[in-house]
């Protein structure tokens, strides 16, 4: 009996021990599953954080790219504006140069015309003087009488002063 009781107690201890081991194994499995779930949740949280960080970095990159694109557009606009202003200034300069050249040409033409006119006038005066000199040498004062008359039909008016004995009707 004692033996049976001992055997029963040994069997009960074995069963108890087996039950404890099974319970410990269940607890260990439960704990392992809880740790696995916790590790999975932590991995999921880390993945979400990484995705958020990636999305934020991507948004920052897009904003930076848009900023640089806008800056490039502004610079190109400024360059185009400067180019247009330079072309306008060049055009105005060319137009002023043309106007200056036209004015210079016109003034030179007028100066040449005036010089030609003065030269012709000088020649005419010299010719007249030479013809007077020639007329004096060849035919005396008689050829120059026409210059003294205002009207050749009236003749020469006397420039002599009235003297005693001259008649007023003879004048």
VOPAGU-2260 file (C-alpha; in pm, 1 decimal, decimal comma):
REM VOPAGU-2260
SITE   aa  ch    i         X         Y         Z
SITE  UNK   A    0       0,0       0,0       0,0
SITE  UNK   A    1     262,3     220,8      79,0
SITE  UNK   A    2     412,3     126,1    -232,8
SITE  UNK   A    3      96,4     185,0    -419,3
SITE  UNK   A    4      61,0     513,5    -247,4
SITE  UNK   A    5     412,4     595,0    -322,8
SITE  UNK   A    6     362,0     487,3    -677,6
SITE  UNK   A    7      48,4     691,1    -689,4
SITE  UNK   A    8     226,4     983,6    -530,5
SITE  UNK   A    9     510,4     940,3    -778,1
SITE  UNK   A   10     264,0     914,8   -1058,9
SITE  UNK   A   11      79,8    1219,7    -923,7
SITE  UNK   A   12     408,9    1405,6    -895,7
SITE  UNK   A   13     491,8    1305,0   -1249,0
SITE  UNK   A   14     150,3    1411,9   -1369,1
SITE  UNK   A   15     179,2    1731,1   -1168,9
SITE  UNK   A   16     526,0    1785,5   -1298,6
SITE  UNK   A   17     409,1    1710,5   -1651,7
SITE  UNK   A   18     114,6    1942,9   -1600,5
SITE  UNK   A   19     350,0    2209,5   -1471,4
SITE  UNK   A   20     578,5    2156,6   -1763,2
SITE  UNK   A   21     284,3    2170,1   -2004,2
SITE  UNK   A   22     159,1    2482,4   -1831,7
SITE  UNK   A   23     511,0    2632,0   -1845,0
SITE  UNK   A   24     536,4    2534,7   -2213,4
SITE  UNK   A   25     195,8    2697,0   -2278,7
SITE  UNK   A   26     308,0    3006,1   -2089,1
SITE  UNK   A   27     635,3    3007,7   -2281,4
SITE  UNK   A   28     448,0    2965,8   -2611,5
SITE  UNK   A   29     205,3    3243,6   -2510,9
SITE  UNK   A   30     494,5    3463,8   -2410,0
SITE  UNK   A   31     676,0    3378,8   -2733,1
SITE  UNK   A   32     363,4    3467,9   -2935,9
SITE  UNK   A   33     326,9    3793,0   -2736,3
SITE  UNK   A   34     692,5    3877,9   -2803,5
SITE  UNK   A   35     645,9    3787,7   -3170,2
SITE  UNK   A   36     336,7    4012,1   -3185,6
SITE  UNK   A   37     523,1    4287,4   -3007,0
SITE  UNK   A   38     821,5    4249,8   -3240,3
SITE  UNK   A   39     582,5    4250,8   -3537,9
SITE  UNK   A   40     408,7    4567,2   -3409,9
SITE  UNK   A   41     745,5    4730,8   -3348,5
SITE  UNK   A   42     862,9    4633,9   -3698,5
SITE  UNK   A   43     534,5    4767,5   -3842,8
SITE  UNK   A   44     576,7    5095,6   -3646,2
SITE  UNK   A   45     935,8    5125,8   -3764,7
SITE  UNK   A   46     826,7    5057,3   -4125,3
SITE  UNK   A   47     552,4    5321,3   -4095,8
SITE  UNK   A   48     802,1    5568,8   -3946,9
SITE  UNK   A   49    1045,0    5491,3   -4230,6
SITE  UNK   A   50     766,2    5537,0   -4487,0
SITE  UNK   A   51     666,4    5868,9   -4326,2
SITE  UNK   A   52    1029,6    5983,4   -4322,8
SITE  UNK   A   53    1065,6    5877,3   -4687,8
SITE  UNK   A   54     743,6    6060,9   -4779,5
SITE  UNK   A   55     858,8    6371,4   -4591,8
SITE  UNK   A   56    1199,4    6357,1   -4761,2
SITE  UNK   A   57    1030,3    6311,1   -5098,3
SITE  UNK   A   58     801,5    6609,9   -5029,4
SITE  UNK   A   59    1103,3    6816,0   -4922,7
SITE  UNK   A   60    1287,8    6712,5   -5241,1
SITE  UNK   A   61     987,2    6808,1   -5454,5
SITE  UNK   A   62     958,5    7145,6   -5278,2
SITE  UNK   A   63    1329,9    7206,1   -5328,4
SITE  UNK   A   64    1306,7    7102,1   -5693,2
SITE  UNK   A   65    1008,4    7335,4   -5743,3
SITE  UNK   A   66    1200,4    7618,6   -5572,9
SITE  UNK   A   67    1502,4    7564,6   -5797,9
SITE  UNK   A   68    1275,1    7541,7   -6100,9
SITE  UNK   A   69    1112,0    7874,2   -6007,7
SITE  UNK   A   70    1454,7    8031,3   -5949,4
SITE  UNK   A   71    1570,4    7907,2   -6288,9
SITE  UNK   A   72    1257,1    8051,0   -6452,0
SITE  UNK   A   73    1313,2    8385,4   -6278,1
SITE  UNK   A   74    1676,3    8393,7   -6389,9
SITE  UNK   A   75    1580,0    8309,5   -6746,7
SITE  UNK   A   76    1316,0    8583,4   -6741,4
SITE  UNK   A   77    1572,1    8830,9   -6606,5
SITE  UNK   A   78    1820,2    8726,7   -6875,5
SITE  UNK   A   79    1554,9    8762,1   -7146,3
SITE  UNK   A   80    1459,4    9105,6   -7012,8
SITE  UNK   A   81    1823,5    9215,9   -7010,7
SITE  UNK   A   82    1867,4    9078,6   -7361,6
SITE  UNK   A   83    1560,0    9271,5   -7481,7
SITE  UNK   A   84    1684,8    9588,9   -7315,1
SITE  UNK   A   85    2027,5    9542,9   -7474,3
SITE  UNK   A   86    1868,7    9486,1   -7815,5
SITE  UNK   A   87    1650,5    9796,1   -7771,0
SITE  UNK   A   88    1953,9   10001,1   -7668,9
SITE  UNK   A   89    2150,4    9864,1   -7965,3
SITE  UNK   A   90    1861,8    9946,7   -8198,8
SITE  UNK   A   91    1834,3   10299,8   -8057,4
SITE  UNK   A   92    2209,4   10345,9   -8093,7
SITE  UNK   A   93    2199,9   10226,7   -8454,2
SITE  UNK   A   94    1907,2   10457,9   -8528,3
SITE  UNK   A   95    2091,1   10753,3   -8371,6
SITE  UNK   A   96    2402,8   10665,9   -8570,6
SITE  UNK   A   97    2192,9   10658,8   -8891,5
SITE  UNK   A   98    2033,0   10991,9   -8803,7
SITE  UNK   A   99    2373,8   11140,4   -8725,6
SITE  UNK   A  100    2512,5   11012,4   -9055,3
SITE  UNK   A  101    2209,5   11149,5   -9245,2
SITE  UNK   A  102    2244,9   11487,5   -9072,8
SITE  UNK   A  103    2617,6   11490,3   -9137,7
SITE  UNK   A  104    2561,0   11403,8   -9504,2
SITE  UNK   A  105    2292,6   11673,8   -9531,5
SITE  UNK   A  106    2518,1   11933,4   -9368,5
SITE  UNK   A  107    2808,4   11836,3   -9592,9
SITE  UNK   A  108    2579,7   11863,4   -9896,8
SITE  UNK   A  109    2455,1   12206,0   -9785,0
SITE  UNK   A  110    2809,8   12321,3   -9709,4
SITE  UNK   A  111    2919,9   12206,1  -10056,1
SITE  UNK   A  112    2622,5   12381,8  -10217,1
SITE  UNK   A  113    2703,5   12699,8  -10022,3
SITE  UNK   A  114    3071,3   12672,8  -10112,8
SITE  UNK   A  115    2976,0   12620,5  -10479,0
SITE  UNK   A  116    2737,2   12916,3  -10465,2
SITE  UNK   A  117    2999,9   13138,0  -10302,1
SITE  UNK   A  118    3260,0   13023,0  -10554,5
SITE  UNK   A  119    3019,7   13098,5  -10842,0
SITE  UNK   A  120    2942,5   13438,5  -10689,6
SITE  UNK   A  121    3313,4   13510,7  -10647,5
SITE  UNK   A  122    3374,9   13404,7  -11007,2
SITE  UNK   A  123    3090,8   13627,5  -11128,6
SITE  UNK   A  124    3224,7   13924,0  -10933,3
SITE  UNK   A  125    3576,0   13856,6  -11058,0
SITE  UNK   A  126    3441,0   13827,8  -11412,3
SITE  UNK   A  127    3253,3   14155,7  -11379,9
SITE  UNK   A  128    3560,3   14327,8  -11237,9
SITE  UNK   A  129    3775,1   14187,4  -11516,6
SITE  UNK   A  130    3524,8   14302,2  -11778,8
SITE  UNK   A  131    3525,1   14652,7  -11624,9
SITE  UNK   A  132    3902,7   14659,6  -11629,1
SITE  UNK   A  133    3904,0   14537,8  -11987,3
SITE  UNK   A  134    3641,3   14792,6  -12085,8
SITE  UNK   A  135    3841,7   15077,2  -11930,0
SITE  UNK   A  136    4156,1   14972,7  -12108,3
SITE  UNK   A  137    4000,8   14922,3  -12449,7
SITE  UNK   A  138    3726,1   15176,3  -12485,4
SITE  UNK   A  139    3753,1   15418,3  -12203,2
SITE  UNK   A  140    3462,8   15531,9  -11988,6
SITE  UNK   A  141    3209,1   15520,7  -12271,3
SITE  UNK   A  142    3138,1   15149,8  -12235,6
SITE  UNK   A  143    3066,5   15196,2  -11865,6
SITE  UNK   A  144    2804,8   15464,9  -11912,5
SITE  UNK   A  145    2529,7   15205,6  -11913,5
SITE  UNK   A  146    2606,5   15133,3  -11550,0
SITE  UNK   A  147    2543,9   15492,5  -11450,8
SITE  UNK   A  148    2197,7   15503,5  -11609,7
SITE  UNK   A  149    1897,5   15370,5  -11434,4
SITE  UNK   A  150    1707,0   15378,1  -11758,8
SITE  UNK   A  151    1906,4   15395,9  -12086,0
SITE  UNK   A  152    1634,8   15605,7  -12252,0
SITE  UNK   A  153    1665,9   15892,6  -12001,4
SITE  UNK   A  154    2038,2   15929,8  -12030,8
SITE  UNK   A  155    2281,9   16032,2  -11762,8
SITE  UNK   A  156    2164,2   16268,2  -11495,0
SITE  UNK   A  157    2397,1   16551,1  -11423,1
SITE  UNK   A  158    2562,9   16546,9  -11088,1
SITE  UNK   A  159    2716,6   16889,5  -11133,1
SITE  UNK   A  160    2602,2   17167,4  -10905,1
SITE  UNK   A  161    2414,4   17459,9  -11051,4
SITE  UNK   A  162    2649,3   17740,6  -11148,6
SITE  UNK   A  163    2597,2   18102,8  -11229,2
SITE  UNK   A  164    2471,3   18133,4  -11569,3
SITE  UNK   A  165    2317,5   17796,2  -11591,8
SITE  UNK   A  166    1954,2   17782,9  -11666,9
SITE  UNK   A  167    1720,2   17577,8  -11458,3
SITE  UNK   A  168    1538,9   17446,8  -11761,7
SITE  UNK   A  169    1856,0   17303,4  -11902,5
SITE  UNK   A  170    1913,0   17082,8  -11623,4
